[in-house]
Amino acid sequence: MTSLQQHSALISQTLLHPNSNSNKNNNKRQRGSLAFPINNIRRYISLISQQIAIGASLIVKHPFIPPPVPTWPLHLALFVAVVRATADYQEHIVEDISDIRDWIDTFFHYLPKLPMMHIVPYKLPILTQGRGFPGVLETLEQSETGHRTLPGIWIADSKVWSKVMQMPIAQSAKVSKDPYAAREGEQVIFYTHGGGYFICSTATHREMLWRISRATGRRIFAVDYRLAPEHPYPAALQDASHAFHHLTDPHGVGFDPKNVTAAGDSAGGGLTIAMMMYQRDHGLPMASKAVLLSPWLDLTMSCESWVTNSMDYLPCPPRHEHKFNPISFYCSGKDKMKTMARHPYISPLWGSLEGLPPMLIQCGEAERLRDECILFTYKAGGCFGNSNELPAKTSMKRDQSCTSQVELDMYPGMVHVFQAMPFLREADVAMERMLEFMQRKESEVTALEETVGMEVPLGVGEEEEEADNELGDEEDEDNALVRELEEVVIAGKLMEELVVKSRRMEDLPAFLQLIEDDARLEERPTATIRA
């Protein structure tokens, strides 16, 4: 098993000698701007024609031939078929990674912005030598010249934005000069988008982010971190850390970390956990909780659902030598990917989960990342939701006996990041569940703060109550024994369900016995960060 010294050497090589493609597109336009690939226009016309033919064929066949998952509605079957056809077709017509980004950005440029969306772009200036982040980010921080900015957006439902802007400035933001500084009592979401670390942007995710804002009543602070292969690991981790620091810095936006929920989907979900691991390892402020949508937690591709759940629209990463391998992109080349892919900041499944804030994970039962979400939750000693039937909208609360830091909701028949599909009822339910989780965790923190330091008044009749207390102690011991037996039964049933849901459950020990790789990556427990 790779030692931490080997990991550190590989990271140093990555920073000093990045991928040969790393500077190829440095002067490209910013993500989200219009750039139609004219040289491939005929090929894209052919692609659109193919998609129309696929859609028409599915509409005709749907009443007679069931989709890959029988419970899929027609619109989900259409979406999966079109996305898969696009991915297969682009493999043959795309010559450079920028062509894929151009196609995506062009599509979302012409996609109309809903009038209920309130979007405010921002650019964070990165100071000379950054914020002094230590460890794996130290080399990148020292290379900062003060000429770079980090883009992103504020996004919210217009009603949410108007309501928040009328609130007074929070005490934690009194010295902030930001016009969108934290408001008193405001809860905010910090978001990192998905896209395999090499495509997508805040523009591609704005519709889903708007619906999350509308469902939760919160503003969302989303960051456009740098993408591979031009900027391999740990560039994305550095950008996410800078954006979170600005959000919680009293001279920045000024949010108290306890009022921040970290969130992300797919690769962005993995990046969110990696960021919290880095913050934990260096004693930096963390979000009070996290919501992760189909997070990519294991870049070693160890889990069998990558093969068994082939009905998902998410393509299986290609062979190591393929020109568009996202793992090779992020790990700075195929020569390093096999070793670096186990680094906890790249594949959080391989890291220590102690000391992280409460997390809600949502995934689809038919998606390729299902098994790694299960393994992550199992490793954390988490709670597993009921995937056999959808939680009713009228009873969204989870069993109060669940006291774990990690909760997994697995939605039957759903695909990767199904929350992005507004036509699915499951997406609406998932967003209601996000709000329930956030509010429950926030109420727990409030209750804890109220009880800290409180003195319990002494009763007048203490002598008379002593005998009753002795009897109560005996009853408590009996009740505790009953509860332990009940927990054993519940745990047994839970593991039976997991064995049925994943064919790799018999291999759990091989995945979970990762103690040697769980060590904190740096010796310094705390860091001095520049204001």
C-alpha positions as CSV (number, residue, x, y, z in Angstrom):
1,M,0.0,0.0,0.0
2,T,1.3,3.4,-1.0
3,S,3.0,5.3,1.9
4,L,2.2,8.9,2.7
5,Q,5.8,9.9,1.7
6,Q,5.2,8.5,-1.8
7,H,1.9,10.4,-2.0
8,S,3.7,13.7,-1.0
9,A,6.4,13.0,-3.7
10,L,3.8,12.5,-6.3
11,I,2.0,15.7,-5.4
12,S,5.2,17.7,-5.6
13,Q,5.9,16.2,-9.0
14,T,2.4,17.2,-10.1
15,L,2.9,20.8,-9.0
16,L,6.4,21.2,-10.4
17,H,5.9,19.2,-13.6
18,P,2.2,19.3,-14.5
19,N,0.6,17.4,-17.4
20,S,1.9,18.3,-20.8
21,N,-1.6,19.5,-21.6
22,S,-1.8,21.7,-18.6
23,N,-0.8,24.9,-20.4
24,K,-2.5,24.1,-23.7
25,N,-5.7,26.1,-23.0
26,N,-4.6,28.6,-20.5
27,N,-5.6,31.5,-22.7
28,K,-9.0,30.1,-23.5
29,R,-12.1,32.1,-22.8
30,Q,-13.9,31.9,-19.4
31,R,-16.4,29.2,-18.9
32,G,-20.0,30.1,-19.6
33,S,-19.3,32.5,-22.4
34,L,-20.4,32.0,-26.0
35,A,-18.1,30.1,-28.2
36,F,-19.7,27.9,-30.9
37,P,-17.2,25.4,-32.5
38,I,-17.8,26.4,-36.1
39,N,-15.3,23.9,-37.5
40,N,-17.6,21.0,-36.3
41,I,-20.9,22.5,-37.2
42,R,-21.8,19.8,-39.7
43,R,-21.0,17.1,-37.2
44,Y,-23.2,18.7,-34.6
45,I,-26.1,19.0,-37.0
46,S,-25.6,15.3,-37.5
47,L,-25.6,14.8,-33.7
48,I,-28.9,16.7,-33.3
49,S,-30.5,14.7,-36.1
50,Q,-29.4,11.5,-34.4
51,Q,-30.9,12.7,-31.0
52,I,-34.2,13.6,-32.7
53,A,-34.3,10.1,-34.3
54,I,-33.6,8.4,-30.9
55,G,-36.3,10.4,-29.2
56,A,-38.9,9.7,-31.8
57,S,-38.0,6.0,-31.7
58,L,-38.3,5.8,-27.9
59,I,-41.7,7.6,-27.9
60,V,-43.1,5.1,-30.4
61,K,-41.6,2.0,-28.6
62,H,-42.3,3.1,-25.0
63,P,-45.8,1.7,-24.7
64,F,-44.6,-1.7,-26.0
65,I,-41.0,-2.1,-24.9
66,P,-40.2,-1.2,-21.3
67,P,-37.1,1.1,-20.6
68,P,-34.0,-0.4,-18.9
69,V,-35.5,0.3,-15.5
70,P,-39.3,-0.5,-15.7
71,T,-40.2,2.3,-13.3
72,W,-38.7,5.0,-15.5
73,P,-41.2,7.5,-16.9
74,L,-40.9,8.3,-20.6
75,H,-39.1,11.6,-20.1
76,L,-36.4,10.0,-17.9
77,A,-35.9,7.3,-20.5
78,L,-35.6,10.0,-23.2
79,F,-33.1,12.0,-21.2
80,V,-30.8,8.9,-20.5
81,A,-30.9,7.8,-24.2
82,V,-30.1,11.3,-25.5
83,V,-27.2,11.9,-23.0
84,R,-25.7,8.5,-23.7
85,A,-25.9,9.0,-27.5
86,T,-24.3,12.4,-27.2
87,A,-21.4,11.0,-25.1
88,D,-20.9,8.2,-27.6
89,Y,-21.0,10.4,-30.6
90,Q,-18.7,13.1,-29.2
91,E,-16.0,10.6,-28.6
92,H,-15.6,10.4,-32.4
93,I,-16.0,14.0,-33.3
94,V,-14.2,15.9,-30.5
95,E,-10.5,16.5,-31.0
96,D,-9.8,18.6,-27.9
97,I,-11.3,18.9,-24.4
98,S,-12.1,22.6,-25.2
99,D,-14.5,21.4,-27.9
100,I,-16.6,19.6,-25.3
101,R,-16.7,22.7,-23.1
102,D,-17.6,24.9,-26.1
103,W,-20.5,22.7,-26.9
104,I,-21.8,22.7,-23.3
105,D,-21.3,26.4,-22.8
106,T,-23.0,27.2,-26.1
107,F,-26.0,25.2,-25.1
108,F,-26.4,26.8,-21.7
109,H,-25.7,30.3,-23.2
110,Y,-28.8,30.0,-25.3
111,L,-30.8,28.3,-22.6
112,P,-33.1,31.1,-21.2
113,K,-32.7,32.2,-17.6
114,L,-35.9,31.9,-15.7
115,P,-37.2,35.2,-14.5
116,M,-37.4,33.9,-10.9
117,M,-33.7,33.4,-10.8
118,H,-31.5,36.0,-9.1
119,I,-27.9,35.7,-10.2
120,V,-25.0,37.9,-9.2
121,P,-21.6,37.0,-10.6
122,Y,-18.5,37.6,-8.4
123,K,-14.7,37.5,-8.8
124,L,-12.5,36.8,-5.8
125,P,-9.0,38.3,-6.0
126,I,-6.4,35.8,-5.0
127,L,-3.7,37.6,-3.0
128,T,0.0,37.2,-3.5
129,Q,0.9,33.9,-2.0
130,G,-2.8,33.3,-1.4
131,R,-4.0,32.9,2.2
132,G,-1.0,30.8,3.3
133,F,-2.8,27.5,3.2
134,P,-0.3,24.8,4.3
135,G,0.3,21.2,3.4
136,V,-0.6,20.0,-0.1
137,L,-1.7,23.6,-1.0
138,E,1.5,25.3,0.1
139,T,3.3,25.1,-3.2
140,L,0.3,26.5,-5.1
141,E,-0.2,29.2,-2.5
142,Q,3.4,30.4,-2.8
143,S,3.1,30.5,-6.6
144,E,0.2,33.0,-6.5
145,T,1.3,36.4,-7.9
146,G,-1.8,38.4,-6.9
147,H,-3.0,38.7,-10.6
148,R,-5.6,35.8,-10.5
149,T,-9.3,36.0,-9.7
150,L,-11.6,33.2,-8.8
151,P,-15.1,33.5,-10.5
152,G,-18.4,32.2,-9.2
153,I,-22.0,33.3,-8.7
154,W,-24.5,34.1,-6.0
155,I,-27.8,32.5,-7.0
156,A,-31.2,32.4,-5.3
157,D,-34.9,32.4,-6.0
158,S,-35.9,36.1,-6.4
159,K,-38.2,36.0,-3.5
160,V,-35.6,34.4,-1.2
161,W,-33.1,37.1,-2.3
162,S,-35.4,40.0,-1.7
163,K,-36.3,38.7,1.8
164,V,-32.7,38.1,2.8
165,M,-31.5,41.5,1.5
166,Q,-34.1,43.2,3.8
167,M,-32.5,41.6,6.9
168,P,-29.9,43.5,9.0
169,I,-26.2,42.7,8.6
170,A,-25.0,39.9,10.8
171,Q,-22.7,40.6,13.8
172,S,-20.1,38.3,12.2
173,A,-20.1,40.6,9.1
174,K,-20.0,44.0,10.8
175,V,-16.5,44.8,9.3
176,S,-17.4,43.5,5.9
177,K,-17.7,45.8,2.9
178,D,-19.3,43.2,0.7
179,P,-22.7,44.5,-0.5
180,Y,-24.0,40.9,-0.2
181,A,-22.6,40.3,3.3
182,A,-24.2,37.8,5.7
183,R,-27.5,38.8,7.3
184,E,-28.5,38.2,10.9
185,G,-29.7,34.6,11.4
186,E,-29.2,33.8,7.7
187,Q,-28.3,30.2,6.6
188,V,-26.3,29.9,3.4
189,I,-25.2,27.1,1.0
190,F,-21.7,26.8,-0.3
191,Y,-21.8,24.8,-3.5
192,T,-19.2,23.1,-5.8
193,H,-20.5,21.8,-9.1
194,G,-19.9,18.4,-10.6
195,G,-18.5,17.5,-14.1
196,G,-15.8,15.0,-13.5
197,Y,-13.3,17.8,-12.6
198,F,-12.9,18.7,-16.3
199,I,-16.2,20.0,-17.6
200,C,-19.3,22.0,-16.5
201,S,-19.6,25.3,-14.5
202,T,-22.0,27.2,-12.3
203,A,-23.8,28.1,-15.5
204,T,-24.6,24.4,-16.3
205,H,-26.0,24.0,-12.7
206,R,-27.9,27.2,-12.3
207,E,-31.4,25.7,-12.8
208,M,-30.8,23.0,-10.2
209,L,-29.3,25.5,-7.8
210,W,-32.2,27.9,-8.2
211,R,-34.6,25.0,-7.3
212,I,-32.5,24.1,-4.3
213,S,-32.7,27.8,-3.2
214,R,-36.4,27.9,-3.7
215,A,-36.9,24.6,-1.7
216,T,-34.6,25.5,1.2
217,G,-35.2,29.3,1.3
218,R,-31.4,30.0,1.2
219,R,-28.9,31.9,-0.9
220,I,-26.3,29.8,-2.7
221,F,-22.6,30.8,-3.1
222,A,-21.2,28.7,-5.9
223,V,-17.6,28.7,-7.2
224,D,-16.1,28.1,-10.6
225,Y,-13.0,26.2,-9.6
226,R,-10.3,25.5,-12.1
227,L,-10.6,22.4,-14.2
228,A,-8.3,19.6,-15.3
229,P,-6.2,18.8,-17.3
230,E,-5.0,22.4,-17.5
231,H,-5.2,22.6,-13.7
232,P,-4.9,19.1,-12.1
233,Y,-5.2,18.3,-8.4
234,P,-4.9,20.1,-6.0
235,A,-6.0,23.3,-8.0
236,A,-9.7,22.6,-7.4
237,L,-9.1,22.0,-3.7
238,Q,-7.2,25.3,-3.5
239,D,-10.0,27.2,-5.2
240,A,-12.7,25.7,-3.1
241,S,-10.7,26.5,0.1
242,H,-10.3,30.1,-1.0
243,A,-14.0,30.5,-1.8
244,F,-15.1,29.0,1.5
245,H,-12.6,31.2,3.4
246,H,-14.0,34.3,1.7
247,L,-17.5,33.2,2.6
248,T,-16.7,32.9,6.3
249,D,-14.1,35.6,6.6
250,P,-15.4,38.6,8.6
251,H,-13.7,40.9,6.0
252,G,-15.3,38.9,3.2
253,V,-18.9,37.8,3.2
254,G,-18.8,37.3,7.0
255,F,-20.8,34.1,7.6
256,D,-20.4,32.2,10.8
257,P,-19.3,28.7,9.8
258,K,-22.1,27.3,11.9
259,N,-24.6,28.9,9.4
260,V,-23.0,27.4,6.3
261,T,-24.0,24.1,4.6
262,A,-21.4,22.8,2.2
263,A,-22.9,21.0,-0.8
264,G,-21.9,19.5,-4.1
265,D,-22.8,17.0,-6.7
266,S,-20.8,14.2,-8.4
267,A,-17.1,15.4,-8.5
268,G,-18.2,18.5,-6.7
269,G,-19.5,16.3,-3.9
270,G,-16.2,14.5,-3.6
271,L,-14.4,17.9,-3.7
272,T,-16.7,19.1,-0.9
273,I,-15.6,16.2,1.4
274,A,-12.0,16.6,0.4
275,M,-12.2,20.3,1.4
276,M,-13.7,19.5,4.8
277,M,-11.0,16.8,5.3
278,Y,-8.3,19.4,4.5
279,Q,-9.9,21.9,6.9
280,R,-10.2,19.3,9.6
281,D,-6.5,18.2,9.2
282,H,-5.3,21.8,9.6
283,G,-7.7,23.1,12.2
284,L,-9.5,25.4,9.8
285,P,-13.2,26.4,10.1
286,M,-15.6,24.0,8.5
287,A,-19.3,24.1,7.5
288,S,-21.6,22.9,10.2
289,K,-23.1,20.2,7.8
290,A,-23.0,19.0,4.2
291,V,-25.4,17.8,1.6
292,L,-23.9,15.6,-1.2
293,L,-25.7,14.6,-4.3
294,S,-24.3,11.4,-5.9
295,P,-20.8,12.2,-4.8
296,W,-17.8,10.7,-6.6
297,L,-15.9,9.3,-3.6
298,D,-13.6,6.7,-5.2
299,L,-11.5,7.4,-8.3
300,T,-9.9,4.0,-8.1
301,M,-13.2,2.6,-9.7
302,S,-13.2,-0.2,-7.2
303,C,-17.0,-0.6,-6.9
304,E,-19.0,-3.1,-9.0
305,S,-21.9,-0.7,-9.6
306,W,-19.8,0.9,-12.2
307,V,-20.4,-2.3,-14.2
308,T,-23.7,-3.6,-13.0
309,N,-25.6,-0.2,-13.2
310,S,-24.8,0.2,-16.9
311,M,-28.3,1.6,-17.5
312,D,-27.2,4.9,-15.9
313,Y,-26.5,7.8,-18.3
314,L,-23.1,8.4,-16.6
315,P,-20.5,6.9,-18.9
316,C,-18.0,4.5,-17.4
317,P,-14.5,6.2,-17.5
318,P,-12.6,5.0,-20.5
319,R,-9.4,3.1,-20.7
320,H,-6.3,4.6,-19.1
321,E,-4.8,5.5,-22.5
322,H,-8.0,7.2,-23.7
323,K,-7.5,10.9,-24.5
324,F,-10.6,11.9,-22.4
325,N,-10.0,10.0,-19.1
326,P,-11.2,12.3,-16.3
327,I,-9.2,10.4,-13.7
328,S,-6.0,10.8,-15.7
329,F,-6.8,14.5,-16.1
330,Y,-7.3,15.1,-12.4
331,C,-4.3,13.0,-11.3
332,S,-2.0,14.7,-13.8
333,G,-1.4,11.9,-16.2
334,K,-1.9,8.1,-16.6
335,D,1.5,7.4,-15.1
336,K,0.4,8.8,-11.7
337,M,-3.3,8.0,-11.6
338,K,-3.0,4.5,-10.2
339,T,-1.1,5.7,-7.2
340,M,-2.6,9.1,-6.6
341,A,-6.2,7.9,-7.0
342,R,-6.1,6.5,-3.5
343,H,-5.1,9.8,-1.9
344,P,-7.9,10.8,0.6
345,Y,-8.2,14.3,-0.9
346,I,-8.8,12.8,-4.3
347,S,-10.9,9.7,-3.2
348,P,-12.4,10.5,0.2
349,L,-13.6,6.9,0.6
350,W,-9.9,6.1,1.4
351,G,-9.6,8.7,4.1
352,S,-10.4,9.0,7.8
353,L,-14.0,10.2,8.3
354,E,-13.5,11.2,11.9
355,G,-14.1,14.8,12.9
356,L,-16.2,15.7,9.8
357,P,-19.6,17.5,10.2
358,P,-22.9,15.7,9.7
359,M,-23.6,14.7,6.1
360,L,-26.7,13.8,4.0
361,I,-25.9,11.7,1.0
362,Q,-28.5,11.2,-1.8
363,C,-27.9,8.8,-4.6
364,G,-29.9,6.8,-7.1
365,E,-30.3,3.0,-6.8
366,A,-29.6,2.6,-10.6
367,E,-26.6,4.9,-10.8
368,R,-22.9,3.9,-11.2
369,L,-21.7,5.6,-8.0
370,R,-24.2,3.8,-5.8
371,D,-21.8,1.3,-4.2
372,E,-19.2,3.9,-3.2
373,C,-22.0,5.9,-1.5
374,I,-23.0,2.8,0.4
375,L,-19.4,2.0,1.4
376,F,-18.7,5.5,2.6
377,T,-21.8,5.5,4.7
378,Y,-21.0,2.1,6.1
379,K,-17.5,3.1,6.9
380,A,-18.8,6.2,8.8
381,G,-21.2,4.0,10.8
382,G,-24.1,5.9,9.1
383,C,-27.8,5.4,8.7
384,F,-29.4,4.1,5.6
385,G,-32.7,5.4,4.3
386,N,-35.5,3.1,3.1
387,S,-35.0,2.7,-0.7
388,N,-38.0,0.4,-1.2
389,E,-40.5,3.2,-1.1
390,L,-40.3,7.0,-1.5
391,P,-40.7,9.0,1.6
392,A,-44.1,10.7,1.6
393,K,-44.1,14.5,1.4
394,T,-46.3,14.7,4.4
395,S,-43.8,12.8,6.6
396,M,-40.3,13.8,5.6
397,K,-38.7,13.4,9.0
398,R,-36.2,10.5,9.5
399,D,-36.4,8.1,12.4
400,Q,-35.2,10.0,15.5
401,S,-33.1,7.0,16.5
402,C,-30.7,7.9,13.8
403,T,-27.9,9.7,15.6
404,S,-25.1,9.0,13.0
405,Q,-23.1,11.8,11.4
406,V,-23.8,10.4,7.9
407,E,-27.2,9.6,6.4
408,L,-27.7,8.0,3.1
409,D,-31.0,8.2,1.1
410,M,-31.1,5.9,-1.9
411,Y,-33.9,6.5,-4.3
412,P,-35.3,3.5,-6.2
413,G,-34.7,3.5,-10.0
414,M,-33.0,6.8,-10.0
415,V,-29.9,7.7,-11.9
416,H,-26.8,9.9,-11.3
417,V,-27.7,13.4,-9.9
418,F,-31.4,12.9,-10.5
419,Q,-32.1,16.1,-8.5
420,A,-31.1,18.0,-11.7
421,M,-34.1,16.8,-13.5
422,P,-37.1,19.1,-12.7
423,F,-39.6,16.7,-14.3
424,L,-39.0,14.0,-11.6
425,R,-41.2,13.8,-8.5
426,E,-38.2,12.2,-6.8
427,A,-36.2,15.4,-7.3
428,D,-38.8,17.5,-5.5
429,V,-38.8,15.0,-2.6
430,A,-35.0,15.0,-2.4
431,M,-35.0,18.7,-2.1
432,E,-37.6,18.7,0.7
433,R,-35.4,16.1,2.4
434,M,-32.4,18.5,2.1
435,L,-34.4,21.2,4.0
436,E,-35.5,18.7,6.6
437,F,-31.9,17.6,7.2
438,M,-30.6,21.2,7.4
439,Q,-33.3,22.4,9.8
440,R,-32.9,19.3,12.0
441,K,-29.2,19.7,12.4
442,E,-29.6,23.5,13.0
443,S,-32.1,22.9,15.7
444,E,-29.8,20.4,17.3
445,V,-27.0,23.0,17.4
446,T,-29.4,25.6,18.8
447,A,-30.6,23.2,21.5
448,L,-27.0,22.3,22.4
449,E,-26.1,26.0,22.7
450,E,-29.0,26.7,25.0
451,T,-28.2,23.8,27.3
452,V,-24.4,24.6,27.6
453,G,-23.7,26.3,30.9
454,M,-27.2,25.8,32.3
455,E,-27.4,24.8,36.0
456,V,-30.1,22.3,37.0
457,P,-31.9,23.7,40.2
458,L,-31.9,21.5,43.2
459,G,-35.2,20.2,44.4
460,V,-36.5,20.9,47.9
461,G,-37.3,17.3,48.7
462,E,-34.0,15.7,47.7
463,E,-34.0,13.2,50.6
464,E,-37.4,11.9,49.7
465,E,-36.4,11.6,46.0
466,E,-33.2,9.6,46.7
467,A,-35.1,6.3,47.1
468,D,-37.0,7.0,43.9
469,N,-33.8,7.6,42.1
470,E,-32.4,4.3,43.1
471,L,-35.5,2.5,41.7
472,G,-35.2,4.7,38.6
473,D,-31.6,3.6,38.1
474,E,-32.6,-0.1,38.1
475,E,-35.3,0.7,35.6
476,D,-32.9,2.6,33.4
477,E,-30.5,-0.4,33.4
478,D,-33.3,-2.7,32.2
479,N,-34.4,-0.2,29.6
480,A,-30.8,0.2,28.3
481,L,-30.5,-3.6,27.9
482,V,-33.8,-3.7,25.9
483,R,-32.5,-0.8,23.7
484,E,-29.2,-2.6,23.0
485,L,-31.1,-5.8,21.9
486,E,-33.3,-3.7,19.7
487,E,-30.2,-2.0,18.1
488,V,-28.7,-5.4,17.4
489,V,-31.9,-6.5,15.6
490,I,-32.1,-3.2,13.6
491,A,-28.4,-3.5,12.6
492,G,-28.9,-7.0,11.5
493,K,-31.9,-6.1,9.3
494,L,-29.9,-3.1,7.9
495,M,-27.0,-5.3,6.9
496,E,-29.3,-7.8,5.2
497,E,-30.7,-5.0,3.1
498,L,-27.3,-3.8,2.2
499,V,-26.2,-7.3,1.1
500,V,-29.2,-7.5,-1.2
501,K,-28.6,-4.0,-2.6
502,S,-24.9,-4.4,-3.5
503,R,-23.1,-7.5,-4.8
504,R,-19.9,-6.2,-3.3
505,M,-21.1,-6.2,0.3
506,E,-19.2,-9.5,0.9
507,D,-16.0,-7.5,0.0
508,L,-16.7,-4.8,2.6
509,P,-13.7,-5.7,4.8
510,A,-11.3,-5.2,1.9
511,F,-12.7,-1.7,1.3
512,L,-13.0,-0.6,4.9
513,Q,-9.7,-1.8,6.4
514,L,-7.9,1.3,5.3
515,I,-6.4,2.3,8.6
516,E,-2.9,2.7,7.3
517,D,-4.0,5.2,4.7
518,D,-6.3,7.1,7.1
519,A,-3.5,9.0,8.7
520,R,-3.7,12.8,8.7
521,L,-1.6,13.9,5.7
522,E,0.4,16.6,7.5
523,E,1.8,16.9,10.9
524,R,0.7,20.4,11.7
525,P,-2.8,20.3,13.4
526,T,-3.5,24.0,12.9
527,A,-2.6,26.6,10.4
528,T,-2.2,30.4,10.4
529,I,-4.3,31.8,7.5
530,R,-3.8,35.2,6.2
531,A,-6.8,37.5,6.6
